[in-house]
């Protein structure tokens, strides 16, 4: 059904003319429209600023998250590198402890060190794609420099470890043979003794081992080289014992110490010469002062004290002189006394020339010439 079927048009038709009563049209919405416009501008500006800020923050946050993820990845690589470096350092430290305990040179051949280095996993190398694909713009310059230096130094160490293992394996037999030949001399130390008697000091390489007791003459020479030793003896007097102990040389000290002992005071003092400068020849310092260890005291008491008078060996008496043979003139044979010169009967007897005893002076008892 048509709802408009019963509707009729007004009489005369529709009048569509406007009615003008002569009064001006009043704009009742002008003030409201300005307020709405201003409010719209403010809201639009705020929305733009807010949207821009949110957009910038979103982009910055995304970049920061990317940088954080990259930093975490770099940290993981660095931690793996640190673990490997720690394993290498631990192997070297244990090798030095073994060699030191065996009284060997810390740089000598150690097959166990090679085995320990082989067991360290150096592959795969650190991932350069992880380390270097980082937003370095957001990292401090100093941190970037440290990162690059640490990486390149670590890679260089990896290469040196592999090179050391490879070369040691290639020369394993010769190194083992050399170690066996030098094992007998591993505990020997050597020192340099200078002869300053001439115009030019002449050095002689001598083998040294255990502490060597010295006398006052040798100690005086060391006092001219070690100022603290000279000052100490000048103030406190001569020690009871003195010895020279070879030590592991470390700059600027010599490779031996002069140790003096005072038994009554129970004091040990160790002195060493210091190479302070080429023109300084008499500078030395005290490196240790403390009680005398029990084992050292027992060893000292069996030695000759520094202040003991020199032992004079008794002179062997010369052999008695051999008596020289005395040469005597032959004695003439006494002629028989004439009858007229013979002593009268009952006269005293004459002494014998041979025995010195008085014998009757008769023809039979006359002295005989020596045979």
C-alpha positions as CSV (number, residue, x, y, z in Angstrom):
1,X,0.0,0.0,0.0
2,X,1.1,3.6,-0.8
3,X,1.1,5.7,2.4
4,X,1.1,8.9,0.3
5,X,-2.0,7.9,-1.7
6,X,-4.4,10.0,0.4
7,X,-2.2,13.1,0.5
8,X,-3.4,16.1,-1.6
9,X,-1.4,19.1,-2.8
10,X,-2.3,22.5,-1.3
11,X,-4.4,24.9,-3.2
12,X,-2.5,27.1,-5.5
13,X,0.5,24.8,-5.4
14,X,3.6,25.1,-3.3
15,X,5.0,28.7,-2.7
16,X,8.7,28.4,-2.6
17,X,9.5,32.1,-2.4
18,X,11.6,33.4,0.6
19,X,10.0,35.9,2.9
20,X,12.1,39.0,3.5
21,X,10.9,41.1,6.4
22,X,13.7,43.6,6.0
23,X,15.6,42.8,9.1
24,X,19.3,41.7,8.6
25,X,20.0,38.0,9.2
26,X,21.8,37.5,12.6
27,X,24.9,35.1,12.6
28,X,24.2,33.4,15.9
29,X,27.0,30.7,15.4
30,X,30.1,32.9,14.6
31,X,31.6,32.9,18.2
32,X,31.1,29.3,18.7
33,X,32.7,28.5,15.3
34,X,35.9,30.4,16.3
35,X,36.1,28.5,19.6
36,X,35.6,25.2,17.8
37,X,38.3,26.2,15.3
38,X,40.8,27.2,17.9
39,X,40.1,24.1,19.9
40,X,40.5,22.0,16.8
41,X,43.8,23.5,16.0
42,X,45.1,22.9,19.5
43,X,43.8,19.4,19.6
44,X,45.4,18.7,16.2
45,X,48.7,20.2,17.2
46,X,48.7,18.2,20.4
47,X,47.7,15.0,18.5
48,X,50.5,15.7,16.0
49,X,53.1,16.2,18.7
50,X,51.9,13.2,20.6
51,X,51.9,11.1,17.5
52,X,55.3,12.3,16.4
53,X,56.7,11.7,19.9
54,X,55.3,8.3,20.1
55,X,56.6,7.5,16.7
56,X,60.1,8.8,17.5
57,X,60.1,6.9,20.8
58,X,58.9,3.8,19.1
59,X,61.7,4.0,16.5
60,X,64.3,4.8,19.2
61,X,63.1,2.0,21.3
62,X,63.3,-0.4,18.4
63,X,66.8,0.8,17.7
64,X,67.8,0.5,21.3
65,X,66.4,-3.0,21.5
66,X,68.3,-3.9,18.4
67,X,71.5,-2.5,20.0
68,X,70.8,-4.4,23.3
69,X,70.3,-7.6,21.5
70,X,73.5,-7.1,19.5
71,X,75.4,-6.2,22.8
72,X,74.1,-9.4,24.4
73,X,75.4,-11.4,21.4
74,X,78.8,-9.7,21.6
75,X,78.9,-10.3,25.4
76,X,78.3,-14.0,24.7
77,X,81.2,-14.2,22.2
78,X,83.5,-12.3,24.6
79,X,82.6,-14.7,27.5
80,X,83.5,-17.6,25.3
81,X,86.8,-16.0,24.4
82,X,87.5,-15.2,28.1
83,X,86.9,-18.9,29.0
84,X,89.4,-20.0,26.3
85,X,92.0,-17.4,27.5
86,X,91.5,-18.5,31.1
87,X,92.2,-22.1,30.1
88,X,95.4,-21.1,28.2
89,X,96.6,-19.0,31.2
90,X,95.8,-21.8,33.6
91,X,97.8,-24.4,31.6
92,X,100.8,-22.0,31.4
93,X,100.6,-21.3,35.2
94,X,100.5,-25.0,36.1
95,X,103.5,-25.6,33.8
96,X,105.5,-23.0,35.6
97,X,104.6,-24.4,38.9
98,X,105.7,-27.9,37.8
99,X,109.0,-26.7,36.5
100,X,109.7,-24.5,39.5
101,X,109.0,-27.4,41.8
102,X,111.4,-29.6,39.8
103,X,114.0,-26.8,40.0
104,X,114.0,-26.3,36.2
105,X,113.9,-23.3,34.0
106,X,110.3,-22.1,33.7
107,X,110.9,-21.8,29.9
108,X,112.2,-25.3,29.5
109,X,110.4,-28.1,27.6
110,X,107.2,-29.4,29.3
111,X,105.4,-32.1,27.4
112,X,102.4,-31.8,29.8
113,X,101.9,-28.2,28.8
114,X,101.7,-29.2,25.1
115,X,99.1,-31.9,26.1
116,X,97.1,-29.3,28.0
117,X,97.1,-26.8,25.2
118,X,96.0,-29.5,22.8
119,X,92.9,-30.2,25.0
120,X,91.8,-26.5,24.7
121,X,89.1,-26.0,22.1
122,X,90.2,-23.1,19.9
123,X,87.7,-23.8,17.1
124,X,85.4,-22.4,16.0
125,X,86.8,-18.9,16.1
126,X,84.7,-16.0,17.5
127,X,81.9,-15.0,15.1
128,X,82.9,-11.8,13.4
129,X,79.4,-11.4,12.1
130,X,78.2,-11.1,15.6
131,X,81.0,-8.9,16.9
132,X,81.3,-6.4,14.1
133,X,77.6,-6.1,13.0
134,X,76.8,-3.8,15.9
135,X,75.4,-0.3,16.0
136,X,78.7,1.2,17.1
137,X,77.2,4.7,16.9
138,X,75.4,4.0,20.2
139,X,78.6,2.7,21.9
140,X,81.3,4.9,23.5
141,X,84.4,5.2,21.4
142,X,86.6,3.8,24.2
143,X,84.5,0.7,24.4
144,X,84.7,0.2,20.6
145,X,88.6,0.5,20.7
146,X,88.8,-2.0,23.6
147,X,86.5,-4.4,21.7
148,X,88.6,-4.4,18.6
149,X,91.9,-4.7,20.5
150,X,90.6,-7.5,22.6
151,X,89.4,-9.4,19.6
152,X,92.6,-9.1,17.5
153,X,94.9,-9.8,20.5
154,X,92.9,-12.9,21.3
155,X,93.0,-14.2,17.7
156,X,96.8,-13.6,17.7
157,X,97.1,-15.7,20.9
158,X,95.0,-18.5,19.4
159,X,97.4,-18.5,16.4
160,X,100.5,-18.6,18.7
161,X,99.1,-21.5,20.7
162,X,98.4,-23.5,17.5
163,X,101.8,-22.7,16.2
164,X,103.5,-23.7,19.4
165,X,101.7,-27.0,19.6
166,X,102.4,-27.7,15.9
167,X,106.1,-27.0,16.1
168,X,106.5,-28.9,19.4
169,X,104.9,-31.9,17.9
170,X,107.2,-31.8,14.9
171,X,110.3,-31.5,17.2
172,X,109.1,-33.7,20.0
173,X,111.9,-36.3,19.6
174,X,114.7,-33.8,19.5
175,X,113.2,-31.9,22.5
176,X,112.9,-35.1,24.5
177,X,116.4,-36.1,23.7
178,X,117.7,-32.7,24.7
179,X,115.7,-32.7,28.0
180,X,117.2,-36.1,28.8
181,X,120.7,-35.0,28.2
182,X,120.4,-31.9,30.3
183,X,118.5,-33.6,33.2
184,X,121.7,-34.3,35.0
185,X,122.7,-30.7,35.0
186,X,119.2,-29.3,35.7
187,X,120.0,-28.4,39.3
188,X,123.3,-26.6,38.6
189,X,123.6,-22.9,38.8
190,X,126.3,-20.8,37.3
191,X,127.8,-17.5,38.5
192,X,130.3,-15.0,37.2
193,X,133.4,-14.2,39.2
194,X,135.4,-11.1,38.4
195,X,139.1,-10.8,38.8
196,X,139.8,-7.1,39.4
197,X,143.5,-7.4,40.1
198,X,144.5,-6.0,36.7
199,X,143.5,-2.9,34.7
200,X,140.6,-4.8,33.1
201,X,138.2,-6.9,35.1
202,X,138.1,-10.4,33.8
203,X,135.0,-12.5,34.3
204,X,135.1,-16.3,34.7
205,X,132.0,-18.5,34.6
206,X,131.9,-20.9,37.5
207,X,129.4,-23.5,38.6
208,X,127.7,-22.8,41.9
209,X,125.2,-24.7,43.8
210,X,124.5,-24.8,47.5
211,X,125.3,-21.8,49.7
212,X,129.1,-21.2,49.9
213,X,130.7,-20.0,53.2
214,X,132.9,-17.0,52.8
215,X,135.7,-15.5,55.0
216,X,136.3,-11.9,56.0
217,X,138.4,-11.2,52.9
218,X,135.6,-12.2,50.5
219,X,133.0,-10.4,52.7
220,X,135.1,-7.2,52.5
221,X,134.9,-7.3,48.7
222,X,131.1,-7.7,48.8
223,X,130.9,-4.8,51.3
224,X,132.5,-2.6,48.6
225,X,129.7,-3.5,46.2
226,X,126.8,-3.5,48.7
227,X,126.4,-0.3,50.6
228,X,123.7,-1.5,53.0
229,X,125.9,-4.5,54.0
230,X,128.9,-2.2,54.7
231,X,126.7,0.2,56.8
232,X,125.2,-2.7,58.8
233,X,128.6,-4.3,59.6
234,X,130.0,-0.9,60.5
235,X,127.2,-0.4,63.1
236,X,126.7,-3.9,64.4
237,X,130.0,-5.6,63.9
238,X,131.1,-8.6,62.1
239,X,128.6,-11.5,61.8
240,X,129.3,-15.0,63.1
241,X,128.8,-16.6,59.7
242,X,128.5,-15.3,56.1
243,X,127.7,-17.1,52.9
244,X,126.9,-16.5,49.3
245,X,123.6,-17.9,48.1
246,X,122.8,-18.2,44.3
247,X,119.3,-17.0,43.5
248,X,117.1,-16.6,40.5
249,X,118.3,-13.2,39.1
250,X,115.7,-10.5,38.5
251,X,116.5,-7.0,37.4
252,X,118.0,-4.9,38.8
253,X,119.5,-7.4,41.4
254,X,122.4,-9.7,40.9
255,X,121.9,-13.5,40.7
256,X,123.2,-14.1,44.2
257,X,122.7,-12.8,47.7
258,X,125.2,-12.3,50.6
259,X,123.7,-13.7,53.8
260,X,125.1,-12.9,57.2
261,X,124.1,-14.6,60.5
262,X,124.3,-13.4,64.1
263,X,124.0,-16.5,66.3
264,X,123.5,-14.8,69.6
265,X,120.8,-12.5,68.2
266,X,119.2,-15.2,66.1
267,X,119.1,-12.9,63.1
268,X,119.6,-13.5,59.4
269,X,120.1,-10.7,57.0
270,X,120.2,-11.0,53.2
271,X,121.8,-8.4,51.0
272,X,122.0,-8.0,47.2
273,X,123.8,-5.7,44.8
274,X,121.6,-3.4,42.7
275,X,122.6,-2.4,39.2
276,X,121.1,1.1,39.5
277,X,123.2,2.7,36.8
278,X,126.5,1.9,34.9
279,X,128.4,4.4,36.9
280,X,127.1,3.3,40.3
281,X,129.2,0.4,41.5
282,X,128.6,0.3,45.3
283,X,124.9,0.3,45.7
284,X,123.1,-2.6,47.4
285,X,120.1,-3.1,49.7
286,X,118.9,-5.4,52.4
287,X,116.3,-7.8,51.0
288,X,115.4,-9.8,54.1
289,X,115.8,-9.7,57.8
290,X,114.4,-12.3,60.2
291,X,115.1,-15.2,62.5
292,X,117.5,-17.9,61.4
293,X,115.6,-21.1,60.3
294,X,116.2,-24.2,62.3
295,X,117.7,-26.2,59.4
296,X,120.0,-23.3,58.5
297,X,121.1,-22.9,62.1
298,X,122.0,-26.6,62.3
299,X,124.1,-26.3,59.1
300,X,125.9,-23.2,60.3
301,X,126.9,-24.7,63.6
302,X,128.8,-27.4,61.8
303,X,130.8,-24.8,59.9
304,X,133.8,-22.7,60.9
305,X,132.7,-19.3,62.4
306,X,133.7,-16.2,60.6
307,X,135.4,-14.8,63.7
308,X,137.3,-18.0,64.5
309,X,141.1,-17.6,64.5
310,X,142.7,-19.3,61.5
311,X,143.7,-22.8,62.0
312,X,147.5,-23.2,62.0
313,X,148.7,-26.6,61.0
314,X,151.6,-27.8,63.2
315,X,154.9,-27.6,61.5
316,X,156.6,-30.9,60.8
317,X,160.0,-30.9,62.6
318,X,162.9,-31.2,60.1
319,X,164.7,-34.5,60.1
320,X,167.8,-34.7,62.3
321,X,171.0,-33.7,60.5
322,X,173.2,-36.6,59.4
323,X,176.5,-36.5,61.2
324,X,179.4,-36.0,58.9
325,X,182.1,-38.5,59.0
326,X,185.2,-37.1,60.9
327,X,188.5,-37.6,59.2
328,X,191.3,-38.2,61.6
329,X,195.0,-38.4,60.9
330,X,196.6,-41.8,61.2
331,X,198.4,-42.2,64.4
332,X,202.0,-43.3,64.3
333,X,202.8,-46.6,65.8
334,X,204.7,-46.1,69.0
335,X,208.1,-47.6,69.0
336,X,208.9,-49.9,71.9
337,X,210.4,-48.1,74.7
338,X,214.1,-48.7,75.2
339,X,215.0,-50.6,78.1
340,X,216.6,-47.7,79.8
341,X,213.3,-45.6,79.4
342,X,210.9,-48.3,80.7
343,X,209.2,-47.3,83.9
344,X,210.4,-48.8,86.9
345,X,208.6,-51.6,88.6
346,X,205.7,-50.3,90.6
347,X,205.4,-47.0,88.7
348,X,201.8,-45.7,87.9
349,X,200.3,-46.8,84.6
350,X,199.9,-44.5,81.6
351,X,196.4,-43.8,80.0
352,X,195.5,-45.7,76.9
353,X,195.0,-43.6,73.7
354,X,192.2,-45.8,72.5
355,X,190.0,-46.1,75.6
356,X,191.1,-43.2,77.7
357,X,191.5,-45.6,80.6
358,X,194.6,-46.1,82.5
359,X,196.2,-49.3,81.5
360,X,199.6,-50.6,82.4
361,X,201.9,-49.1,79.9
362,X,203.6,-52.2,78.6
363,X,204.6,-53.2,75.2
364,X,201.4,-55.2,74.6
365,X,199.1,-52.4,75.7
366,X,200.5,-49.8,73.4
367,X,197.9,-47.8,71.5
368,X,197.1,-49.2,68.1
369,X,196.3,-47.1,65.0
370,X,192.7,-47.0,63.9
371,X,191.7,-49.6,61.4
